[in-house]
Amino acid sequence: MTSSFSYDNAFARNIGWVTHAEQSVLRDKRVAIAGLGGVGGVHLLTLARLGIGNFHVADFDTFDVANFNRQVGATVSTLGQPKAEVLVRMARDINPELNIVSFTDGVTGDNLLKFLLGVDLYVDGLDFFAFEARQATFAACAARHIPAITAAPLGMGTAVLSFLPGQMTFEEYFCWGDLSEREKALRFLIGLAPAGLHGDYLVDPSTINLAEKRGPSTIMGCELCAGAAATEALKILLNRGEVLAAPYGYQFDAYRNKLTRTYRPGGNRHPLQRIAMMLARRRMVEATS
């Protein structure tokens, strides 16, 4: 069946929104994605359909029934299988010519430099609570001048932040340092979406517990993340179109039919962010008292 595959034919319908020359540029680009679950898996398949030709992907986990509500690789037939193996197979079913290097131990201190070697862009697909891996990966991207995107599935929408070479870094924005995981979780949540568009329609607040590392999710949020991140990826890789680099960001919420651009100079040091975090800490204390 692969003998009938033609890259030009497979991605011909992209032409018009990109030129033939730009499609060739995308074919030669290499994107790294850490985490192949809710957002990471659909990131890979979306970018593969865009015609990106080279990937580094990392995930150590296997599929479970609890993944069914949001992870594109989670099906009855893939239960117990490694996420990296399943998603690579799905991506190659879209483009059998893909060059994919898979890191089946996830992103670690031992393989991070190899994971980012020769990469043109990093797209964050790590679990919300993967603080150590996320902090190390974004720091490595900043040190190596690799643009990086994080798109968070919040409710039935997405919040998007892009970190570009020479501009505000992930650490400068979120101000994690050596703080506790609970504090990092709070700062990540508040920093991702300063507008907080998703909060008003959460019907059961008890389902969010940062201390226990759990929260609700939707497939709509994950798929909106992939569309938004792929669009940012296209603009960065082709060097055309406006990219809102941190401290700018945006949140789109399909449930509320709203799009809001955000601007937080100083990131979580901004006075509005400090107030938001103070209120969030107070609510956490009240919820556990």
C-alpha positions in Angstrom: 0.0 0.0 0.0 2.9 2.4 0.8 4.1 2.1 -2.8 1.1 4.2 -3.9 1.8 7.0 -1.3 2.9 10.4 -2.7 3.8 13.2 -0.4 2.7 15.8 -2.9 -0.7 14.2 -3.4 -1.2 13.5 0.3 -0.8 17.1 1.2 -2.0 18.8 -2.0 -5.0 20.3 -0.2 -2.7 22.3 2.1 -1.7 24.3 -1.0 -3.5 27.6 -1.1 -3.0 28.2 2.5 0.7 27.5 2.0 2.6 27.6 -1.2 4.4 24.6 -2.8 7.7 26.0 -1.7 6.4 26.4 1.9 5.1 22.9 1.9 8.6 21.7 1.0 9.9 23.7 3.9 7.5 22.0 6.3 8.5 18.6 4.9 12.1 19.3 6.0 11.4 20.6 9.4 11.9 18.6 12.6 9.5 19.1 15.6 9.9 17.6 19.1 6.9 16.6 21.1 7.2 15.4 24.7 4.2 13.5 25.9 1.8 11.7 23.6 -1.3 11.6 25.7 -4.3 14.0 25.6 -2.7 16.9 23.7 0.6 15.4 22.6 -0.9 12.6 20.6 -3.2 14.9 18.7 -0.3 17.4 18.2 1.7 14.7 16.4 -1.2 13.6 14.1 -2.2 17.2 13.3 1.4 18.2 12.5 1.8 15.0 10.4 -1.2 16.0 8.4 0.3 19.5 8.0 3.2 17.7 6.2 5.9 18.1 8.8 8.4 15.4 7.8 10.5 14.8 10.9 9.8 14.3 14.6 11.3 13.5 17.9 8.7 12.1 20.3 8.9 11.1 23.9 6.6 9.1 26.2 7.1 6.3 28.7 3.4 5.5 29.5 0.9 3.0 28.2 -2.8 3.4 27.4 -5.4 2.8 30.0 -9.3 3.0 30.0 -9.1 6.3 31.9 -7.5 7.8 28.7 -10.5 7.1 26.5 -12.3 10.5 27.0 -9.5 12.6 25.5 -6.5 10.7 24.1 -6.6 10.0 20.3 -4.5 6.8 20.6 -6.6 5.3 23.4 -8.9 2.5 22.1 -9.9 -1.0 23.2 -7.4 -2.4 20.8 -4.5 -0.3 22.2 -5.1 -0.9 25.9 -1.8 -1.6 27.7 0.3 -0.7 24.6 3.0 2.0 24.8 1.7 5.4 23.8 4.8 6.2 21.8 4.5 3.0 19.8 0.8 3.5 19.1 1.1 7.1 18.1 4.2 6.6 15.9 2.2 3.8 14.1 -0.7 6.2 13.6 1.5 9.0 12.3 3.2 6.7 9.8 -0.2 5.5 8.7 -0.7 9.2 7.6 2.8 9.6 6.1 4.9 6.4 5.7 7.9 8.5 4.8 8.0 10.2 8.2 11.4 10.3 10.0 10.5 9.7 13.7 12.9 9.2 16.5 11.0 7.8 19.6 12.2 8.2 23.2 10.4 5.5 25.0 11.8 6.5 28.5 10.1 9.9 28.2 12.2 13.1 28.5 15.0 12.6 31.1 18.2 14.3 32.1 20.1 11.6 30.2 18.3 12.1 26.9 17.1 15.7 26.8 20.0 17.0 24.7 19.6 14.2 22.2 15.8 14.8 22.2 16.3 18.4 21.2 19.2 17.8 18.8 18.5 19.3 15.3 15.0 20.3 16.3 13.4 23.4 14.8 10.5 23.7 17.3 9.3 22.1 20.5 5.6 21.5 21.2 4.7 20.7 24.8 2.5 17.6 25.3 3.6 16.7 28.8 1.1 15.9 31.5 0.0 19.0 33.5 1.8 17.7 36.6 5.1 16.8 34.9 6.8 19.8 36.5 10.5 18.6 36.5 10.4 17.4 32.9 8.6 20.5 31.7 10.9 22.9 33.5 14.1 21.2 32.2 12.8 20.9 28.7 11.8 24.6 28.4 15.1 25.7 30.0 17.0 23.6 27.4 15.0 25.1 24.6 15.8 28.6 25.8 19.5 27.8 26.1 19.5 26.4 22.6 17.4 29.1 21.0 14.6 26.6 20.1 11.1 28.1 19.9 8.6 26.4 22.2 4.8 26.3 22.3 2.5 25.2 25.1 -1.2 24.9 24.5 -3.2 23.9 27.6 -6.6 22.2 27.4 -8.7 24.2 29.9 -12.4 23.2 30.0 -13.7 23.3 26.4 -11.0 25.6 25.1 -7.3 26.2 25.0 -4.8 28.7 26.3 -1.7 29.2 24.2 1.7 30.6 25.1 4.8 30.7 22.8 8.3 31.2 24.0 10.6 32.5 21.2 14.4 32.8 21.2 15.7 36.0 22.7 12.4 36.8 24.4 10.8 36.0 27.7 11.5 32.4 28.8 9.2 29.9 30.4 11.0 30.3 33.8 10.8 34.1 33.6 7.1 33.9 32.9 6.0 31.2 35.4 8.6 31.9 38.1 8.8 28.3 39.3 12.4 28.1 40.6 12.7 25.6 43.4 9.1 25.9 44.6 7.0 23.0 45.8 5.0 21.0 43.2 1.8 22.3 44.6 2.9 25.9 44.2 4.2 25.2 40.7 0.8 23.7 39.8 -1.0 26.8 41.0 1.4 29.1 39.1 1.1 27.1 36.0 -2.7 27.1 36.0 -2.9 30.8 36.8 -0.1 31.7 34.3 -1.5 29.7 31.4 -4.8 31.5 31.4 -4.9 34.9 33.1 -8.3 35.5 31.6 -9.8 32.4 33.3 -12.5 32.0 30.7 -13.1 28.3 31.6 -13.8 28.7 35.3 -17.4 29.9 35.2 -18.9 26.7 33.8 -17.0 24.1 36.0 -20.0 22.2 37.4 -18.1 20.3 40.1 -15.1 22.2 41.6 -14.2 19.2 43.7 -12.9 17.4 40.6 -9.9 19.8 40.6 -7.3 18.9 43.3 -3.8 20.2 42.7 -2.5 18.5 45.8 -3.7 15.1 44.6 -2.7 15.9 41.0 -6.1 15.4 39.4 -8.5 17.4 37.3 -11.2 17.0 34.7 -10.6 17.1 30.9 -12.4 17.1 27.6 -11.5 15.9 24.1 -12.7 19.3 22.8 -10.0 21.1 24.8 -7.3 18.7 23.5 -8.3 19.1 19.8 -8.6 22.9 20.1 -5.1 22.8 21.6 -3.8 20.9 18.6 -5.3 23.2 16.1 -4.0 26.3 17.8 -0.5 24.9 18.4 -0.2 23.7 14.8 -1.2 27.2 13.6 1.5 28.7 15.8 3.9 26.1 14.6 3.2 26.9 10.9 3.8 30.6 11.5 7.1 30.0 13.4 8.4 27.4 11.0 7.5 29.5 7.9 8.4 32.8 9.5 5.2 34.5 8.5 2.2 35.7 10.4 1.9 37.2 13.9 3.2 35.1 16.8 2.2 36.4 20.2 5.2 35.5 22.3 5.1 35.5 26.1 4.3 37.6 28.0 1.5 37.8 25.4 -0.8 34.9 25.1 -4.4 34.1 24.2 -7.2 31.9 25.4 -10.1 30.7 23.3 -13.1 29.1 24.9 -15.6 27.4 22.6 -18.2 26.9 25.4 -18.3 30.6 26.1 -17.7 31.7 22.5 -14.9 34.0 23.6 -11.4 34.8 22.5 -9.2 36.9 24.8 -5.6 38.1 24.3 -3.6 38.4 27.5 -0.5 40.5 28.4 1.3 40.0 31.7 4.6 41.8 31.7 6.7 40.0 34.3 4.6 36.9 34.0 3.5 35.7 37.4 5.3 38.6 39.0 2.6 40.9 37.5 0.3 42.4 40.2 -2.8 40.9 38.7 -1.2 37.5 38.7 -0.1 37.9 42.3 -3.7 38.7 43.3 -5.0 35.8 41.3 -2.6 33.4 43.0 -3.4 34.8 46.4 -7.1 34.2 45.8 -6.4 30.7 44.5 -4.4 29.8 47.5 -7.2 31.0 49.8 -9.7 28.9 47.9 -7.5 25.8 48.2 -7.2 26.3 52.0 -11.0 26.8 52.3 -11.6 23.6 50.2 -9.5 21.5 52.5 -10.7 23.0 55.8 
